[in-house]
Amino acid sequence: MADLLISKLLPDAVLAAARARYNVTLRDTDASMTEAEVTAALESYDAVLPTLGDCFTGDAIRACGSVRCKLIANFGVGYNHIDAAAAKDRGILVTNTPGAVTDATADIALTLILMTARRAGEGERLVRAGKWTGWQPTQMLGLHISGKTVGIIGMGRIGQAIAHRCREGFGCRIVYANRSKKSLNGAEQLDTAADVAKKADIVVIATPGGPETRHLIDAPIFDAMQSHAILVNISRGDVIDEAALISALDAGKLAGAGLDVYEQEPLVPQALIDMENVTLLPHLGTAALDVREGMGMMALANVDAFFAGNEPPNLV
């Protein structure tokens, strides 16, 4: 059996399947792998199954002496924590788990849209604090979602799933920006993210992470937004310039934000924590048992294909 390192605790069904087929080592901590751990793992195991936050940097990969590992089978669709080019240079394949996360992540986007627009987090805090004095006609008036314009930045699988939910469920108009031209029924592609920000009542960020999209959403985007509009991010935290977002919220350039990811995750700026018009979730995008099981089985399918001498189905 091949030796497989799994970096964090996975659902029981996934671990059982992995242990039936491989000599599995499971790290006994929920901390992310350091660069030193990554280097040691690449020298010591036939394959590694890491996840978000594990430091598979170029430096960690290049620091390897003799590379034993031939496959990094990422648990998750996003792999901006892995320097895929550096891995390729050392003869290591990288795979991910697309598809398995699409619907669950789109559902969290809708959760954040509704919570932020209808001020649900603020309302729950009011009730829990014992400060609610009863129904009032003008109390906590939020943004009605039905019929509004939703702007999506990044129209991949997840972006399209969000668009479908907003269009079919709430009768929303959909506008979007994407790196390449893409024709979608019932949606209008605009030239830039700023164009989307100008037209949308709700702006949803659904781009991949990585150097190309770091701080894609910055001060000029917030300047372009309508003051009643809300921003939602379910992509990667560093796609947004958090300092610029905080300044824009302070200045009233947008009405609120719903965030599932953060620039220095898991650190969240106190300024965002203190804002009543910001909804904060602890990266719940795929946090459903059947979804995480599906991700794990897809990651194992990549490992299985590789050790069977076949091309893994989800090479990045």
C-alpha positions, 0 to 999 in steps of 0.5 A: 500500500502507498503511504498517504498523509491526510492533513486534517480530520475528515468525515468518518466515511472518507477516513474509512475508505482511505484506510482501506486502500492506503497506509494513512497517517492523519495529523493529530492537530487542526492547525494548518501545515507549516512550510517545514511540515510540507517539506518533510511530508513531500519527502516522506509520503507517496501522496498528500491530501491537504486542504485550505491553509496548508502551506504548500508554497513554492519555498516549501516545495523547492526546499525538498531534497529527494521528493517522494510524493508524486501527488497533492490531492487537495480537499477543496476546489480552491488551491491558492494555498498550493504553488501548482507551478512549483509542484509541477517543476518537482514532478508532483501532480496537483488535483482538486475537487470541483463540482462537489462544492458548487451547490453548497457554496451557492447556498451559502451565498444566498444565506449571506445575501438574505441575512445581510439584506434583511439584517438578520444577524443584527436582528438576532443579536437584538433579540438575544440581548433582550433589547427587542421591544416589539414589532414596529412599522419602521424597525430594522428596514432592510433591502427587499431581494425580489426583483433586484439586480444581482451582479456576480464577479466570476461566472464559473460553476458557483457563479452560475449556480448563484445566478440560477438561484437568484433569477429563478427563486427571486426574479432577479436581473443578473449582470456579471463580469468574467475573465473570458466571454461567456454567453448565459441565458438570462444574464448580461455580461458587462465589461468590468467588475466596476460596471457590475458594481455600478448597476447591482443592488447586490454584488457577489464575489465568486472568483477563484483565489490566487495572485491574479485575483488578489485585491480584485475588489478594491476602493474603485469598486466600492466607489462605484457601488450604490449606497444601498447595495450590499457586497457578498464574498464566498470566494477567497478572502484576499480577493477583497482589499479588507482595509478598503472595504472597512473604509467604504463601509465607514463612509457609507459607500455601500449598505453592508457586507456578508463575508464567509472568507477573510483576507488573513483567515481565521483572523477577522478585523475588529472593525468588521466584527464591530459593524452591525451591517456586516454578516460574518460566517466562519467559512461555512461554504461547504459545511454540510456532511454529505458535501464534505463526504463527497469532496473527500471521496472525489479527492480519494478518486484522484489518488486511486486513479494515480496509483492505478496508473491512470490520469487523475480526473481532476488535475489542476 
